[in-house]
Amino acid sequence: SLPAKLINGGIAGLIGVTCVFPIDLAKTRLQNQQNGQRLYTSMSDCLIKTIRSEGYFGMYRGAAVNLTLVTPEKAIKLAANDFFRHHLSKDGKKLTLLREMLAGCGAGTCQVIVTTPMEMLKIQLQDAGRIAAQKKLMAAQAQLSSSSAARVAEPVVETRTTATQITRELLRSKGIAGLYKGLGATLLRDVPFSIVYFPLFANLNKLGQKDPSVKAPFYVSFLSGCVAGSTAAVAVNPCDVIKTRLQSLQRGVNEDTYSGILDCTKKIWQKEGPMAFLKGAYCRALVIAPLFGIAQVVYFIGIAEFLLDMLPKHRA
C-alpha cells in the first residue's frame, strides 16, 4: 500500500542519514573549496579539522534539515519508482531495461520537489564552518605578514544561522524560487542517478532470488543497494559538484561565483581542471552506498506493513 511505502521510505532515510551524515558534510566542503584557499586535503583531514574547530556536533551541521526532509524525499523516490514500474509493466511481464530506466527517470524527476530545497538549506549550514575557518586562516596570515608596527587583526566571529532564518530570508528576498535555486542542476544529477540506480539494483537483486515470487534475502538487497548506489553516485558526481557550487550562497575569499550550469562548468574546467569534477566522489560513494543499502533492506523487509497490520489488532 502507498502508506506502507511512504513509512518504509521514511524510516530508511532517517536511519541512513544518521549513519552517514558526517561523510556527507565532508563531501560538501571538499566540493566547494577552490584552488585559492584549500583547507582540506582529504575526507579524514576534513573531519578531523571539523571536530577540532567545531566540536563533535560540528559534523552534524545541517543534519536537522536532512532528517526533517529526507523522509518525504526517500518516500517519494521509492514509491514513485514502484508506481512507474507498475504502470510501465504489461500484464505483469518483466520490464525491459528501457522501461526500468524510464521508471527511474520518473522517480528522479518527482523527488526534486523535496530534494532541491533540502539540499539548498543543508549546503549553507554544512559549508558555513569551512568559510569561517578560511577567514580565520586569512586573518592569521595577514597578521603574521604585516609590518613591524603590525596592526592587530580583528578576530573573525562566525555568525551561526539556522535553516529557519535562511528560509525566511530567501522567501522574503526571492520568494519560493529562492529555495529552488539550482533546480536544473539537481535534475541533471538526480534523474541520471535514478536511471542508473534503479535498473541496476533491480537486476542485481534478482541474482539473489531463488524464485521470482520470493523476495531476495536481506543481505542481497543490502549489497545490491550498496553496489548500485555507489556506482550511480560516482557516475553523476560531476553534476553533484556543479549543483553544490550553484547552491552555495556564500563564497570563501577569492572564490568564483557562477551564473548558471554552463558558466560553472566552464570555470571549473578552465581554473581547476577536469579532475575537479570528481571532488568528493569517494565521500559521495561512501554516503550513498550504505544509505541506499539500508533503504532497500528496510523497504523490502516491509517494517511499515508489519506496523500497519498490528494497528487493527491493537485496537481490537
Backbone torsions as a table, in degrees:
resi	resn	phi	psi	omega
1	SER	NA	157.6	-179.6
2	LEU	-62.2	-44.6	177.4
3	PRO	-56.7	-40.7	179.3
4	ALA	-63.3	-41.2	179.1
5	LYS	-63.6	-40.7	-179.5
6	LEU	-67.3	-41.5	179.4
7	ILE	-66.2	-45.2	179.0
8	ASN	-59.0	-45.9	179.4
9	GLY	-62.3	-39.8	179.6
10	GLY	-66.7	-45.7	178.9
11	ILE	-61.7	-44.0	179.7
12	ALA	-60.2	-43.4	-179.3
13	GLY	-64.8	-42.9	-179.4
14	LEU	-62.8	-44.7	-179.8
15	ILE	-65.5	-46.8	-176.8
16	GLY	-63.2	-47.2	-177.6
17	VAL	-63.2	-42.1	179.1
18	THR	-58.3	-38.0	-177.4
19	CYS	-73.4	-37.5	-168.0
20	VAL	-115.0	6.3	-174.0
21	PHE	-59.8	-42.1	179.2
22	PRO	-56.5	-36.1	178.6
23	ILE	-68.5	-35.7	178.1
24	ASP	-66.0	-37.7	176.6
25	LEU	-62.1	-44.0	178.2
26	ALA	-61.9	-38.5	178.6
27	LYS	-61.6	-45.7	-179.6
28	THR	-61.7	-45.0	-177.8
29	ARG	-68.5	-38.0	178.4
30	LEU	-67.2	-38.8	-179.5
31	GLN	-69.8	-33.1	-175.0
32	ASN	-82.9	-24.6	-178.0
33	GLN	-73.8	133.9	-179.5
34	GLN	-104.8	179.4	-171.9
35	ASN	-67.0	-18.8	-177.2
36	GLY	-62.3	-59.8	-178.5
37	GLN	-128.4	95.2	-179.6
38	ARG	-92.9	112.9	-178.6
39	LEU	-88.5	-30.4	-172.5
40	TYR	-122.0	139.6	-179.9
41	THR	-100.9	-20.0	-178.1
42	SER	-161.1	176.8	178.8
43	MET	-62.8	-47.4	-178.5
44	SER	-64.0	-39.5	177.9
45	ASP	-63.0	-39.9	178.9
46	CYS	-64.0	-45.4	-178.1
47	LEU	-67.2	-40.4	179.7
48	ILE	-63.6	-46.5	-179.6
49	LYS	-66.7	-33.8	178.2
50	THR	-65.4	-44.0	179.2
51	ILE	-63.9	-41.2	-178.5
52	ARG	-65.4	-40.9	-174.5
53	SER	-92.1	-27.8	-174.0
54	GLU	-122.0	-2.8	-178.5
55	GLY	84.3	172.3	-177.4
56	TYR	-58.3	-43.5	-176.6
57	PHE	-73.7	-8.3	173.2
58	GLY	-63.0	-25.6	178.2
59	MET	-71.4	-13.6	-177.8
60	TYR	-110.9	21.8	176.4
61	ARG	-66.5	125.0	-177.3
62	GLY	92.8	-3.6	-177.9
63	ALA	-66.1	-33.5	-178.9
64	ALA	-60.8	-40.7	177.6
65	VAL	-62.4	-46.8	-178.5
66	ASN	-63.2	-44.4	-178.2
67	LEU	-66.6	-31.0	179.1
68	THR	-72.7	-43.1	-172.7
69	LEU	-99.7	-11.0	-178.7
70	VAL	-68.6	-27.9	179.4
71	THR	-62.1	-55.0	176.7
72	PRO	-65.1	-32.5	-178.6
73	GLU	-64.1	-52.4	-179.3
74	LYS	-66.9	-36.7	179.2
75	ALA	-62.3	-45.1	179.5
76	ILE	-63.7	-45.6	-178.2
77	LYS	-59.4	-52.0	-176.2
78	LEU	-70.3	-42.1	-179.7
79	ALA	-68.1	-39.1	179.5
80	ALA	-65.7	-39.5	178.3
81	ASN	-62.2	-43.9	177.2
82	ASP	-62.5	-40.6	-179.1
83	PHE	-61.5	-49.3	-178.1
84	PHE	-69.5	-36.2	177.0
85	ARG	-63.1	-40.5	-179.7
86	HIS	-63.6	-44.3	-175.7
87	HIS	-80.3	-17.1	177.4
88	LEU	-90.8	-12.8	178.8
89	SER	-80.4	143.5	-179.3
90	LYS	-105.7	112.5	178.0
91	ASP	53.3	36.9	177.1
92	GLY	75.4	8.2	-179.6
93	LYS	-75.5	160.8	-179.3
94	LYS	-62.3	136.5	178.8
95	LEU	-72.3	142.2	172.3
96	THR	-74.7	163.4	-179.9
97	LEU	-59.7	-39.3	179.8
98	LEU	-61.9	-43.2	179.8
99	ARG	-69.0	-34.9	175.0
100	GLU	-62.5	-40.3	178.9
101	MET	-67.5	-37.0	177.8
102	LEU	-65.4	-39.5	177.2
103	ALA	-63.1	-42.3	176.8
104	GLY	-63.3	-38.8	177.8
105	CYS	-61.4	-43.3	178.4
106	GLY	-63.6	-40.8	179.3
107	ALA	-64.7	-43.5	179.6
108	GLY	-64.1	-37.0	179.5
109	THR	-68.2	-39.9	-178.7
110	CYS	-67.7	-38.0	-172.1
111	GLN	-70.4	-22.5	-176.2
112	VAL	-65.4	-15.2	175.5
113	ILE	-56.6	-39.1	179.9
114	VAL	-99.4	-37.1	-173.9
115	THR	-60.8	-43.4	-173.8
116	THR	-61.2	-54.1	177.9
117	PRO	-65.2	-33.3	178.7
118	MET	-63.1	-48.3	179.8
119	GLU	-66.4	-38.0	-179.7
120	MET	-58.3	-49.3	-178.3
121	LEU	-72.2	-41.3	-177.9
122	LYS	-61.8	-42.5	-177.7
123	ILE	-62.8	-40.0	-180.0
124	GLN	-61.8	-42.5	-177.7
125	LEU	-73.2	-39.4	-179.6
126	GLN	-67.1	-36.8	-173.0
127	ASP	-89.7	-9.4	-177.7
128	ALA	-60.0	-39.3	179.7
129	GLY	-65.2	-36.9	178.5
130	ARG	-65.1	-44.3	-179.3
131	ILE	-64.7	-42.2	178.8
132	ALA	-64.0	-41.4	180.0
133	ALA	-65.8	-37.2	179.1
134	GLN	-66.1	-40.5	178.8
135	LYS	-64.4	-40.0	177.9
136	LYS	-64.1	-41.1	178.8
137	LEU	-64.4	-42.7	179.2
138	MET	-64.6	-39.5	179.0
139	ALA	-65.3	-39.9	179.1
140	ALA	-66.7	-40.7	178.8
141	GLN	-65.5	-39.1	179.6
142	ALA	-65.8	-37.8	-179.8
143	GLN	-67.8	-39.8	-179.8
144	LEU	-69.1	-34.7	-175.7
145	SER	-90.1	-0.1	-178.3
146	SER	-73.4	169.8	-176.1
147	SER	-70.4	176.3	-178.1
148	SER	-62.0	-29.7	177.3
149	ALA	-88.0	40.7	-167.5
150	ALA	-48.7	134.9	173.9
151	ARG	-85.1	147.3	-179.9
152	VAL	-88.5	121.4	-178.7
153	ALA	-69.8	141.7	178.5
154	GLU	-70.4	136.9	-179.8
155	PRO	-64.2	140.3	179.3
156	VAL	-88.8	120.0	-179.6
157	VAL	-110.6	123.2	-179.7
158	GLU	-78.8	128.1	176.5
159	THR	-91.6	113.5	-177.5
160	ARG	-79.3	128.1	176.9
161	THR	-116.0	158.4	179.3
162	THR	-110.2	165.2	178.4
163	ALA	-61.5	-35.7	179.3
164	THR	-64.2	-42.9	179.0
165	GLN	-64.0	-43.5	179.2
166	ILE	-63.2	-42.2	-179.8
167	THR	-62.5	-46.2	179.7
168	ARG	-61.7	-42.0	-179.0
169	GLU	-66.0	-42.3	179.2
170	LEU	-65.7	-42.5	179.3
171	LEU	-66.2	-37.4	-179.6
172	ARG	-68.9	-41.8	-174.1
173	SER	-89.1	-34.1	-173.6
174	LYS	-127.8	-2.6	-178.4
175	GLY	74.9	-164.7	-178.0
176	ILE	-62.3	-26.0	179.2
177	ALA	-63.1	-26.1	178.9
178	GLY	-62.8	-35.2	179.3
179	LEU	-77.1	-15.2	-178.0
180	TYR	-108.7	24.2	173.5
181	LYS	-64.3	134.2	-177.8
182	GLY	83.8	16.4	-179.7
183	LEU	-59.5	-43.6	-179.5
184	GLY	-61.7	-42.5	179.6
185	ALA	-68.3	-34.1	177.5
186	THR	-66.0	-42.9	175.0
187	LEU	-61.7	-40.8	-179.5
188	LEU	-62.8	-28.0	177.6
189	ARG	-88.5	-49.5	-168.9
190	ASP	-77.4	-32.7	179.0
191	VAL	-67.4	-51.6	176.0
192	PRO	-61.1	-35.8	178.4
193	PHE	-58.5	-49.0	-178.2
194	SER	-67.9	-33.5	178.0
195	ILE	-63.4	-36.8	179.2
196	VAL	-81.3	-46.1	-170.2
197	TYR	-66.2	-54.9	-170.8
198	PHE	-64.7	-46.5	176.2
199	PRO	-63.2	-39.3	-179.8
200	LEU	-64.7	-43.9	178.0
201	PHE	-62.2	-47.1	-176.8
202	ALA	-58.7	-42.2	-177.6
203	ASN	-74.5	-36.8	176.1
204	LEU	-66.7	-39.9	-179.5
205	ASN	-65.0	-34.1	179.5
206	LYS	-65.4	-27.4	-180.0
207	LEU	-64.2	-24.4	-179.5
208	GLY	-94.7	1.6	179.5
209	GLN	-91.7	119.2	176.7
210	LYS	-73.3	-29.6	179.0
211	ASP	-137.0	134.6	-178.5
212	PRO	-57.4	-25.5	-177.3
213	SER	-88.3	-4.3	-178.1
214	VAL	-113.8	137.6	179.4
215	LYS	-64.7	148.6	174.6
216	ALA	-68.6	152.6	176.1
217	PRO	-56.7	154.9	-175.0
218	PHE	-60.8	-35.1	-178.5
219	TYR	-68.5	-28.9	176.5
220	VAL	-68.9	-43.2	177.9
221	SER	-63.4	-39.6	179.9
222	PHE	-64.4	-50.3	-179.1
223	LEU	-64.8	-37.9	178.4
224	SER	-63.9	-42.5	177.4
225	GLY	-63.6	-40.5	179.4
226	CYS	-64.5	-48.6	-177.4
227	VAL	-66.1	-47.3	-179.1
228	ALA	-64.9	-41.0	-178.9
229	GLY	-65.5	-47.1	-178.8
230	SER	-67.2	-37.3	178.3
231	THR	-63.1	-49.0	-179.8
232	ALA	-65.2	-36.8	-178.2
233	ALA	-63.3	-46.5	180.0
234	VAL	-67.1	-37.0	-178.1
235	ALA	-62.0	-35.5	-176.7
236	VAL	-105.6	12.6	-177.5
237	ASN	-57.5	-39.5	177.2
238	PRO	-55.4	-39.7	178.1
239	CYS	-67.5	-33.4	179.0
240	ASP	-69.2	-37.8	176.9
241	VAL	-61.5	-46.6	179.9
242	ILE	-61.9	-44.6	-179.6
243	LYS	-61.8	-44.0	-179.4
244	THR	-62.2	-43.4	-179.5
245	ARG	-65.2	-41.9	-177.3
246	LEU	-68.8	-32.2	-175.9
247	GLN	-86.4	-8.4	178.9
248	SER	-76.7	120.4	-177.8
249	LEU	-83.2	-28.9	179.7
250	GLN	-112.2	145.6	-180.0
251	ARG	-119.2	153.6	172.7
252	GLY	-76.6	178.9	-179.4
253	VAL	-63.8	131.7	177.2
254	ASN	62.0	23.6	178.1
255	GLU	-96.2	145.7	-175.7
256	ASP	-70.1	153.0	168.6
257	THR	-111.1	160.0	-173.9
258	TYR	-132.9	144.6	-178.6
259	SER	-96.7	-13.8	-178.9
260	GLY	177.7	-175.3	-176.0
261	ILE	-61.7	-47.3	-177.5
262	LEU	-67.0	-42.5	178.9
263	ASP	-62.8	-42.0	179.0
264	CYS	-64.0	-46.1	179.6
265	THR	-60.2	-45.3	-178.4
266	LYS	-62.8	-46.9	-177.7
267	LYS	-66.6	-41.0	178.5
268	ILE	-62.9	-44.9	-179.1
269	TRP	-61.9	-45.3	-175.5
270	GLN	-74.2	-40.1	-172.6
271	LYS	-95.6	-25.7	-176.0
272	GLU	-120.2	-12.1	178.4
273	GLY	87.3	164.0	-176.6
274	PRO	-62.6	-28.3	-179.0
275	MET	-67.0	-17.7	178.7
276	ALA	-63.6	-25.0	-180.0
277	PHE	-72.8	-10.1	177.6
278	LEU	-102.6	7.3	176.8
279	LYS	-57.8	131.7	177.7
280	GLY	76.9	5.1	-177.5
281	ALA	-62.8	-40.8	179.1
282	TYR	-62.7	-45.6	178.3
283	CYS	-62.6	-44.1	-177.8
284	ARG	-62.8	-39.9	177.3
285	ALA	-64.0	-40.7	178.8
286	LEU	-67.3	-29.0	177.6
287	VAL	-76.3	-51.1	-171.9
288	ILE	-71.2	-37.0	-176.2
289	ALA	-57.1	-60.0	178.8
290	PRO	-68.4	-31.0	-179.2
291	LEU	-59.7	-48.3	-178.7
292	PHE	-82.1	-25.1	173.4
293	GLY	-63.4	-48.2	178.0
294	ILE	-63.4	-42.2	-178.7
295	ALA	-59.3	-44.8	-177.2
296	GLN	-70.9	-34.5	177.5
297	VAL	-64.6	-49.0	179.2
298	VAL	-61.3	-41.9	-177.3
299	TYR	-65.4	-41.9	-176.0
300	PHE	-82.9	-28.3	174.3
301	ILE	-66.9	-36.1	176.5
302	GLY	79.5	52.2	178.5
303	ILE	-58.5	-39.3	-177.1
304	ALA	-64.5	-38.8	179.6
305	GLU	-60.4	-40.2	178.5
306	PHE	-63.3	-45.6	-179.5
307	LEU	-64.6	-42.2	-179.1
308	LEU	-68.3	-33.9	178.2
309	ASP	-69.2	-30.1	-178.0
310	MET	-76.7	-23.5	-176.5
311	LEU	-59.0	-50.5	179.4
312	PRO	-61.0	-38.0	-178.9
313	LYS	-65.8	-39.1	-179.0
314	HIS	-66.2	-40.8	180.0
315	ARG	-66.7	-37.1	-179.6
316	ALA	-67.7	NA	NA
